[in-house]
């Protein structure tokens, strides 16, 4: 399993990714960012969210390594205008992954 963090994964990274993907709003946001770059403002409008709530969801996706900032957009107004896109995502959860996550620990 890998996301924006490379091929290796540890338990904390795995939990962040699962937490990020376990929310319908973040999944919809990820879908939009896979299709094309968006600003937080654009995401808030398309998903009918307040700007602060859209920002918090995007922050969770960034923390999990699923999205990244790619550019700044010139706009008038008080809101920052950064463009975000989805990182390449490969998700494979199997027995071997779960075993590797807990290697060296007593269950």
Secondary structure, DSSP 4 states (H G I P E B T S, - for coil): -BBTTBS---HHHHHHHHHHHTSHHHHHHHHHHHHS-B-HHHHHHHTT--HHHHHHHHHHHHHTTSEEEEEE---SSSS--EEEEEPP-B----HHHHHHHTTT---
